[in-house]
Amino acid sequence: METTFFKTRAELTGKMQECINNGLTCYRVRVACECKPQLLNPTMYPKNNQRNGVLVIDGNTVVYLYIRCKYCSKQPEN
């Protein structure tokens, strides 16, 4: 499984549409990366309940996981 990060939701949706057009099955999922601390009480933060990921499946195999995270999408500076 390959994980890719995107900065905006539009980029995530575009990649999802591309995969659907290629005949793959896609699902929007709730995912969180480990780059920032997780909230102790997510019910206090309604935006934390968003579906920020796309799971791409080919047959019975998970091929890609796309995640929207503006912190992880930045390229590391050398």
N, CA, C and O of each residue as an XYZ file, in Angstrom:
312
protein
N       0.844     -1.172      0.000
C       0.000      0.000      0.000
C       0.890      1.235      0.000
O       1.855      1.325      0.760
N       0.559      2.158     -0.841
C       1.310      3.408     -0.962
C       0.480      4.545     -0.363
O      -0.702      4.685     -0.676
N       1.097      5.351      0.492
C       0.419      6.483      1.119
C       0.950      7.777      0.523
O       2.160      7.986      0.440
N       0.022      8.651      0.104
C       0.380      9.933     -0.481
C      -0.405     11.022      0.239
O      -1.578     10.844      0.565
N       0.257     12.153      0.484
C      -0.382     13.273      1.170
C      -0.661     14.393      0.189
O       0.148     14.668     -0.697
N      -1.822     15.048      0.350
C      -2.214     16.186     -0.470
C      -2.522     17.372      0.421
O      -2.948     17.216      1.566
N      -2.302     18.560     -0.120
C      -2.491     19.778      0.668
C      -3.961     20.197      0.741
O      -4.417     20.653      1.790
N      -4.705     20.049     -0.355
C      -6.090     20.521     -0.379
C      -7.063     19.378     -0.633
O      -6.687     18.319     -1.135
N      -8.301     19.613     -0.280
C      -9.354     18.629     -0.509
C      -9.649     18.487     -2.003
O     -10.033     17.408     -2.454
N      -9.476     19.559     -2.770
C      -9.703     19.499     -4.218
C      -8.708     18.547     -4.887
O      -9.078     17.796     -5.789
N      -7.461     18.577     -4.453
C      -6.462     17.644     -4.988
C      -6.839     16.203     -4.648
O      -6.683     15.298     -5.469
N      -7.329     16.006     -3.446
C      -7.749     14.681     -2.999
C      -8.917     14.170     -3.838
O      -8.928     13.011     -4.254
N      -9.893     15.030     -4.085
C     -11.054     14.654     -4.884
C     -10.659     14.383     -6.327
O     -11.177     13.452     -6.944
N      -9.749     15.184     -6.875
C      -9.282     14.966     -8.237
C      -8.598     13.619     -8.393
O      -8.814     12.920     -9.382
N      -7.779     13.255     -7.424
C      -7.095     11.958     -7.462
C      -8.104     10.826     -7.323
O      -7.948      9.779     -7.952
N      -9.140     11.022     -6.503
C     -10.174     10.013     -6.337
C     -10.935      9.807     -7.649
O     -11.200      8.670     -8.041
N     -11.283     10.896     -8.322
C     -11.983     10.800     -9.608
C     -11.121     10.097    -10.652
O     -11.627      9.312    -11.453
N      -9.832     10.378    -10.642
C      -8.906      9.723    -11.571
C      -8.883      8.213    -11.353
O      -8.877      7.445    -12.315
N      -8.870      7.790    -10.095
C      -8.860      6.362     -9.781
C     -10.182      5.698    -10.166
O     -10.187      4.571    -10.661
N     -11.291      6.382     -9.944
C     -12.599      5.833    -10.323
C     -12.676      5.672    -11.833
O     -13.206      4.673    -12.321
N     -12.151      6.647    -12.585
C     -12.153      6.559    -14.044
C     -11.274      5.413    -14.540
O     -11.501      4.892    -15.632
N     -10.281      5.016    -13.758
C      -9.412      3.891    -14.112
C      -9.995      2.547    -13.690
O      -9.359      1.511    -13.884
N     -11.191      2.549    -13.117
C     -11.874      1.309    -12.764
C     -11.594      0.783    -11.375
O     -11.911     -0.368    -11.078
N     -11.003      1.603    -10.510
C     -10.728      1.185     -9.135
C     -11.872      1.605     -8.220
O     -12.613      2.535     -8.538
N     -12.017      0.933     -7.102
C     -13.036      1.267     -6.110
C     -12.430      2.214     -5.087
O     -11.343      1.966     -4.566
N     -13.144      3.311     -4.800
C     -12.637      4.315     -3.860
C     -13.653      4.578     -2.763
O     -14.859      4.586     -3.008
N     -13.159      4.790     -1.560
C     -13.985      5.136     -0.407
C     -13.359      6.313      0.324
O     -12.142      6.362      0.504
N     -14.186      7.256      0.743
C     -13.709      8.319      1.632
C     -13.703      7.763      3.045
O     -14.683      7.161      3.487
N     -12.605      7.963      3.751
C     -12.454      7.404      5.097
C     -11.940      8.471      6.055
O     -11.373      9.483      5.645
N     -12.153      8.216      7.330
C     -11.609      9.100      8.370
C     -10.233      8.589      8.744
O     -10.085      7.475      9.246
N      -9.236      9.409      8.496
C      -7.866      9.029      8.851
C      -7.190     10.217      9.510
O      -7.587     11.365      9.308
N      -6.184      9.934     10.284
C      -5.385     10.980     10.901
C      -3.940     10.542     10.861
O      -3.621      9.392     11.162
N      -3.073     11.453     10.492
C      -1.651     11.134     10.496
C      -1.082     11.466     11.876
O      -1.769     12.041     12.720
N       0.142     11.106     12.084
C       0.778     11.264     13.393
C       1.600     12.545     13.507
O       2.425     12.664     14.413
N       1.391     13.507     12.607
C       2.254     14.684     12.597
C       1.915     15.689     13.694
O       2.788     16.452     14.109
N       0.683     15.710     14.169
C       0.326     16.644     15.234
C      -0.413     15.888     16.326
O      -0.959     14.819     16.057
N      -0.449     16.397     17.530
C      -1.098     15.660     18.620
C      -2.586     15.448     18.362
O      -3.273     16.335     17.856
N      -3.063     14.282     18.711
C      -4.479     13.961     18.553
C      -5.279     14.638     19.669
O      -4.779     14.837     20.776
N      -6.513     14.983     19.361
C      -7.370     15.652     20.331
C      -7.860     14.658     21.378
O      -8.163     13.507     21.063
N      -7.933     15.107     22.607
C      -8.400     14.239     23.676
C      -9.907     14.034     23.630
O     -10.391     12.948     23.947
N     -10.651     15.057     23.241
C     -12.096     14.957     23.164
C     -12.561     15.426     21.781
O     -12.850     16.611     21.612
N     -12.640     14.525     20.779
C     -12.981     14.945     19.429
C     -14.399     15.472     19.265
O     -14.685     16.141     18.271
N     -15.307     15.190     20.216
C     -16.668     15.696     20.083
C     -16.723     17.210     20.268
O     -17.685     17.850     19.846
N     -15.701     17.784     20.893
C     -15.665     19.230     21.077
C     -15.228     19.949     19.794
O     -15.415     21.159     19.664
N     -14.650     19.207     18.857
C     -14.132     19.786     17.624
C     -14.818     19.126     16.438
O     -14.367     18.076     15.979
N     -15.901     19.714     15.928
C     -16.671     19.067     14.858
C     -15.866     18.845     13.577
O     -16.145     17.897     12.843
N     -14.878     19.691     13.288
C     -14.104     19.511     12.066
C     -13.157     18.317     12.155
O     -12.644     17.874     11.128
N     -12.916     17.794     13.329
C     -12.046     16.637     13.480
C     -12.712     15.364     12.975
O     -12.040     14.344     12.822
N     -14.002     15.396     12.715
C     -14.755     14.224     12.291
C     -14.878     14.145     10.768
O     -15.715     13.397     10.264
N     -14.077     14.888     10.035
C     -14.165     14.900      8.582
C     -13.500     13.676      7.985
O     -12.600     13.084      8.580
N     -13.955     13.310      6.809
C     -13.330     12.216      6.060
C     -12.201     12.803      5.227
O     -12.429     13.298      4.123
N     -11.003     12.747      5.747
C      -9.841     13.374      5.120
C      -8.971     12.387      4.365
O      -7.814     12.690      4.073
N      -9.491     11.229      4.044
C      -8.697     10.247      3.323
C      -9.502      9.549      2.259
O     -10.732      9.535      2.300
N      -8.797      8.964      1.298
C      -9.412      8.156      0.248
C      -8.674      6.828      0.224
O      -7.449      6.784      0.110
N      -9.427      5.757      0.331
C      -8.891      4.404      0.273
C      -9.184      3.864     -1.121
O     -10.342      3.840     -1.536
N      -8.161      3.431     -1.849
C      -8.308      2.940     -3.213
C      -8.082      1.433     -3.206
O      -7.051      0.947     -2.741
N      -9.069      0.698     -3.731
C      -9.042     -0.766     -3.693
C      -9.106     -1.311     -5.113
O      -9.914     -0.868     -5.928
N      -8.239     -2.281     -5.395
C      -8.239     -2.982     -6.673
C      -8.549     -4.438     -6.388
O      -7.678     -5.181     -5.937
N      -9.782     -4.855     -6.646
C     -10.209     -6.220     -6.321
C     -10.327     -6.377     -4.823
O     -11.204     -5.773     -4.205
N      -9.454     -7.182     -4.224
C      -9.445     -7.386     -2.776
C      -8.222     -6.778     -2.120
O      -7.961     -7.029     -0.943
N      -7.464     -5.976     -2.868
C      -6.209     -5.436     -2.368
C      -6.283     -3.921     -2.232
O      -6.724     -3.233     -3.153
N      -5.856     -3.404     -1.094
C      -5.752     -1.956     -0.905
C      -4.487     -1.494     -1.619
O      -3.383     -1.932     -1.295
N      -4.662     -0.602     -2.597
C      -3.543     -0.178     -3.421
C      -2.951      1.133     -2.919
O      -1.735      1.246     -2.769
N      -3.799      2.121     -2.657
C      -3.347      3.446     -2.256
C      -4.155      3.947     -1.075
O      -5.308      3.562     -0.881
N      -3.535      4.806     -0.297
C      -4.217      5.583      0.731
C      -3.795      7.025      0.526
O      -2.618      7.362      0.662
N      -4.751      7.872      0.200
C      -4.488      9.296      0.003
C      -5.020     10.043      1.216
O      -6.159      9.832      1.631
N      -4.189     10.922      1.788
C      -4.557     11.655      2.999
C      -4.373     13.145      2.766
O      -3.382     13.578      2.178
N      -5.346     13.927      3.238
C      -5.218     15.381      3.161
C      -4.621     15.877      4.470
O      -5.246     15.799      5.528
N      -3.402     16.388      4.375
C      -2.721     16.972      5.526
C      -1.755     18.023      5.003
O      -0.795     17.694      4.306
N      -2.001     19.277      5.335
C      -1.144     20.331      4.791
C       0.252     20.324      5.398
O       1.179     20.876      4.805
N       0.421     19.714      6.562
C       1.747     19.638      7.173
C       2.585     18.531      6.542
O       3.768     18.731      6.267
N       1.988     17.378      6.312
C       2.723     16.241      5.749
C       2.953     16.390      4.249
O       3.865     15.771      3.702
N       2.142     17.202      3.579
C       2.281     17.346      2.129
C       3.481     18.187      1.739
O       3.912     18.143      0.586
N       4.034     18.956      2.679
C       5.202     19.773      2.380
C       6.425     18.882      2.180
O       6.643     17.925      2.923
N       7.204     19.211      1.179
C       8.428     18.453      0.913
C       9.477     18.826      1.959
O       9.624     20.005      2.281
N      10.202     17.857      2.491
C      11.247     18.207      3.461
C      12.359     19.017      2.791
O      12.812     18.686      1.695
N      12.780     20.064      3.460
C      13.827     20.927      2.930
C      15.183     20.400      3.369
O      15.407     20.131      4.549
N      16.076     20.258      2.414
C      17.425     19.753      2.725
C      18.415     20.877      2.800
O      19.598     20.643      3.051
